[in-house]
Amino acid sequence: MMAAQQRIVIIGGGFGGLHAATSLRNVEAQVTLIDRRNFHLFQPLLYQVATGALSPANIAAPLRDILKRQRNTEVLLGEVVDFDVEKREVVLRDGRIPYDTLILSAGVRHHYFGNDQWEQHAPGLKTVEDATEMRRRILLAFEAAERETDPVEIRKWLTFVVVGGGPTGVELAGAVGEIAHHTLKHNFRRIDPATAKVILLEGTDRVLPPYPPHLSAQASKSLTKMGVTVRTNAVVTDIQADTVTIRVGEQTEQIDARTILWGAGVQGSPLGRKLAEATGAEVDRAGRIIVQPDLSLPNHPEILVIGDLAHYAHQTGKPLPGVAQVAMQQGDYAARRIAARLKGETLPPFHYKDLGNMATIGRAAAVADLGKLQFSGFIGWFIWLFIHLLYIVQYQSRLLVLIQWAWNYFTRNRAARLITGEHLLPPIEGHKA
């Protein structure tokens, strides 16, 4: 009598989950990929959607299309709400899915450090909806300033504050600076978009803290050239609809701004705590699950956690960074570990190979830390461009993005400047329709 086929369930179609699924294509098993979205999202380029350089479809690909030729894999659109570890079942909002092996790759969400009320005033950037909401707010600010007659209010509308000097914050601030000083030139009659003030706030002593100091300094220099004011050692203590309060040393300061964008922190998906409660695993302060050297959970070799949701500190003593290359390597390792386990074999612990870090600041300006090789300026930007195109999932998307980037580079145009969703402007006194 033949043994029942192994049932492998993967939760999350991001970089980790998708790479685990594709790496299992030759394994004798039934693979089920569950995601509440029907597409894989290339998150590193979300900021370009938020600033009108790309459309959402340029950086997303349907999961079913990616995996359509993988005969041992099915894709299910569903929302996971809990886990039944004893029965080995994933609990969906509308049903249950049994598993023999489970891979959780649910990622992270925004973290406001106990101040969740800030989210309504300072949206983060993790989903397509986040990106289009940011785009709406950025573009509406210029529209509101055009209709305003009070100079004080105009200044508020034309002040943009980006919280967080990591890669997301640096990329957002640079893109907004480019919009103000180049893209919108000659687009308005009453205001000059170039008078907009873009402020980047970072709580430590330099932007891009994980990067070598000289690359951080180069990033600050490039941002300044693009009209961005970089404020370091500036800790945000409060955010309201039109003000940001910061503490610099012993001094407190208020910045008047109508548009505030968040890029300061993340925390694990709520599914992480759900699984930890079900298995007895530990989570760190950011809600990430502390995993074993082989990415499994203590006493549960059949459950693996990968990507941003995994706290893996066995290699360096510090958690691995929440970047795409970590998730992809862990997804590949998880698949190889499962294949080995089905054969009664074991693998050595997971080992992350750091391929470097990159952040773009704007047109022909980026920093790239590739270990012994470090670049900035145009060379850094070209490397950033090549690597990102290499990892975009579908060839069609690569071609579309390349064409659009080339056009934007030479024309400084951002063709996807669409204001969508609820976009009613507040009443502006003194304006005559």
N, C-alpha and C positions, 0 to 999 in steps of 0.2 A: 504493500500500500504506500503510495507516494505521500510525503509530508506536505502539509498545507504550505502554500506560498507565504513567504514573509511579507507582512504588511508594514510599510514604512510611511509614517505620516509626517509631513513637514509643514510647520505653521509659519507663514510669512514668505512672500515672493520678492523680498528685497535681494540685495547682493548675496548674503549668506544662504538664504533658503533656495534661491534660484541656482546658485553654483552647486549646492548639495544635490538638488534634483538632477541637473544635467550630468553631474559626475556619477550618478547612479544608473545611467542609461543602459549599461551592460550587465547590471546585477539582476540575478533571478529573483525578483521581488515585485510586489505591487506597490508602487509609489503614489501617494496622494498628497498634492500640494494644496493647502488651504490658505486663502487670503480673502480679506473683506473687500479688496479692490480687484478688478479684473486685469490689472496691468502691473508691469514692473516699471518702477520710476527711477530714473537716473538722478538721484538726489544732489550730487555735486553741482549740477547745473540749474537747480531750482532758482537760485538767485537771478539767473538770466531771464527766467520767466517773470520773476517779481519785478524786474526792471525793464521789461518790454523788449528784450533782445531776441527771445525765442518764445514760441508758443508751446503750451503743454504737450501737444502731440509730438513735438520734436524730441522730447526727452522721455517719452513713455512708450512702452511696447506691450501689446496684449499678451498675457501669460500663455493663453491657449495657442497663440500663433507661434510663440517661441518654442513651445514643447510639443507641437503637433506631430512631429515625426518620431517622438520618443514613445514607443508603443507600450512600455511598462508604466507609464505615468499618466495620471488623470489630474485635472485641475478642478477644484471646487470653490465656488464663490460662497463664503460663509463667514460668520462672526463667531470666533471662539470666546466662550465666557468662563469656562472652568475646566478642571481635569478630574477624572475618576481614575486615580492611579491603581487602585486595587483591581478594578475591572479592565484596566488599560484601555480607557476610552477618552477621547477628546469630546468635551461637551460644547455643542454649538447652541446658538440661540434657538435653533429650530430642529435639533436632533443630536445624534451621537455618532462618532466615527471610531471604530476599534483600531488599535495599533499593536504591533509587536515591538516596534522601535519608533521613538518619537524624537523629532528635531524641532526645537523651539528657536525661531529666529524672528521674533516680533519687534525688535528694534527699540527705539526710544522716542520720547516726546519732549515737549518744552518743559523746562524747570525754572520756576520763578522764586526758588529758595524760600518757600513758605508764604509768598505774596501772590497767590493765584489771582487776586483782584487786578493785578497789573496787566493780565493778558488782554483784557478788553481794550486797553489803551496802547499796548505794545505787542502786536502779534509776532509770533515766532515763525520759523520757516522749516517745515518738515513735510508738508503735503502740497499737492497741486492747488487745493483750496487756499492754503496759507499763502502761496505765491501769488495767486490772482487777487487775494485780499490786499496784500502788500502793494501790488501794482495799482489797484484801485485807489488806495490811500495816497500813494506817491503822486499819481497823475492828477487826482482830485485837488491836491494841495495847490498845484499851479493854477488849476481852473478857478479855485476859490479866491486865490490872490488876484487873479485877473478881474474878478467882479467886485473886489473889496475897494472901499474908498478910504478907510482909516489906515494910516501908515503903520500904526502899532500892530493892527491885525494882519496887515500884509506881511510884516516881518515875521509874525508867528507862523503864518502859512508857509513862508519860504524858509523856515528853519526845520531841518531834519536831524533827528538824533538817532544814532545807531548805538545800541548798548551791547558791548562785548567786542573785544579786539582779537578774537580768534579768526580762523579762515573765513567763516560765514560773515562776521561783522566787517572784516576788511574788504571782502568782495562786494558786499552790499554798499558800504560807504563809497567805495571807488566808483561803482556803477551809478549811484545817485549823483555823485559829483560830475560824472561824464554826461548824464542826462541834462543837468542844469547848465553846464558850461558849453556843451556842444550840440547834443541832440535837439534840444528845444529852441535853439537859436533862431530868431526871426519868426517863431511860431505865435507869439503873443504881441498885442498892440499896447497894452497899458503897463505891463511889467516887463522887466528884463530878467529872465530866468537865471542868468549868470550871477545875479546878486544873491541867490539862495545861499544859505549857510548850512553846511553839512558837518555835523560834529560826531566824532567817533569816541565813545567812552570806554576805557579799559581800566579795570580795578588794580592791575599789577603795574609794574614800572615800564612795561613795553608791550607793543602789539605783537601778536603771534608768539606767545611765550614759549611754546615747544621748539621753536626754530632757533638756530644759532643767532647770537646778538647782532651780528653784522647784517644778517638778512632782515631781522626785525627793523633795524635802523633804515635799511634800504626801502622797506615797505612803507615806513613812516614818511620818508622823503618823497616817494612816489605819490602817496596820498596827498601830501601837502601841495605838490605840483598840480594835482587835480582839484584843488580848492577845498580839500577836506581838512578840518581842524581836528587834530589828534590830541585827546586829553587822557593822559595816563595817571595812575594812582587816583583815579576818580571812581569812588564807590557810590553806586546808585542806592539811595535810601527811600525814595518814594517816586511813584509815577502817577500823575493825574492826566485828565484828558488833554490838557494843554501845557503841562509843566513836568519837568524832570528835576528832582532834587538830588544833588550829589554832595558827597563829603570828600574834601581834599585836605588831608591832614586833619587839622582841628577846625577847619573852616567849612561852613555849609553854604551851598550856592543853589539857586534856582535857575533853570534854563527854560525860557518860554518857547514852546514848540508845539505845533499841531500834529506833526507826524513823528511817531516814535516807533522804532523797529527793534525787535529783540533778537539777539544772537549770542546770548551770554551763557546759557546752561541747558543741560538735558537731563532727563531722568528715565529710568527703565519703564517699559510698557507695564501697565497694571497686571498683565498676564504673568509677568515675572514673579510678583508677590503671590499670585494665585498658585502657581506651580510650586513655589517655595513652601507655602503652607501645606500643600498636598503631599510633599515629599520630605519635609523637614530640612530642606536645604537652607542655607543662609543667604541673605542679600546684603549688599553694602548700602551706604547712605543714599546713593543715587538710585536704589531700587534694582541694581543689576545682581544676577544670581552668581554666587561664587562657585566656580566649576572645578572639577578635578583636572589633573594634567592631560587627560584624554578627552576633555570637554564634557564628560558625563557628570551626573550628580551622585553624591555619596549614597551608597546602597541601592542605586538605580542605574546600572550600566546600560539599561535600555533607553534612557532619556539623555539627550545631549542638548546643550544650550550653546548657541553660536552668535557671532556678530556683536552689535552694540549692547545687547542685553546680557552678554557674558562678562563676568569679572574674572579675567585670567591673569594672574600675577606670578605664575610659577616660573616664568622665564627670566624676568628682570627684577621681580620683587614689587613691581608697580603694574597696575592694570594696563592692558594694551589699549592704544588709542581707538576711539570710535570712528574709524575710517573704513572706506570701502574695501581696501586691500586686505585688512584684517578679516573682515566678514567673508570675503571670497576664499581666502586661504583656509579659514576654518570650515567653510562649506565643503571644500574639496577634501579636507582631512576627515570630516565627519563621514563622508561617503566612503572613503577608503577604509575607515575604521569599521563601518558596518559590513562592508564586503569581506574584510578579514575575519570579523567575528562570525559571520555565516559559514566560513570555512574552518572555524575552530582555531584561528590564528590571532595574534595580538600585534599591535603597532606600538612603536615608541611614542612617548608623549608628543603632543602637538608642539611644533616649533615655528614661530613666526619669523619670516624673512622680511625685514624692513626694506622696501624698495624706494623709500624716500617720501617726502611731503612737498606739496605744492599749493600755492595760493595765488590767484590772479588779483591784481589791483585795478587794472583797466586796460585801455588800448595799448598793446605792446609793452605792458608792464606786469611782471609777475616775479615771484621768488620760488626757487626750486631747491630743496635740500635733498640731494641724492647720496648722502653719506659723505664720501671723500670728494665728490663733485658738487659744487654749489653754484647756482646761477641766479642772476636777477636781470631786470630789464627785458629787452626784446628776446634774448636767448631763453630766459626763464619762461617767458610767455609762449614761445614757440614749442618748448618742451611740454608745457602745460596743455597746450592745444592738441598736440600729437597724442599724448597719453589719454586725454579725455575722449578723443575720437576713437581711439583704440578700444576703449571699454564700453562704448555705447552699444547696446545689445544688437540691434538690427541694422543691417547694411543700409537700408533705406533711410533710417534715421541719421546715420553717419553722413550720408550724402546731403540730406536736407540741412543738417546743422553746419556742415562745411560750407555749403553755398551761402547760407544765411550769415555765418560769421565773416566770410570773405566780403560779402556785400556791406555788412555793418562796419567792417574795418576800414574800407576805403571811403565810405560815405558818412560814417559816424551816425548812421540811421538806426533806429530801433523800431522796426515795422510792426511789432506786436504790441503797440501802445493802445490797448483797448481797455476802456473802463466798463467793467461788467458787474453784474449783481446790483444790490441796492446802492445807488449812487446819488441820492438826493442831497444837494448841498444845503447847508443851514441857511436860513434867511439872512441876507446881508443888508443892513440898513443903509439907506442913501443910494442904493442902486436902482436904476430905472431900466426896466426890461425893454 
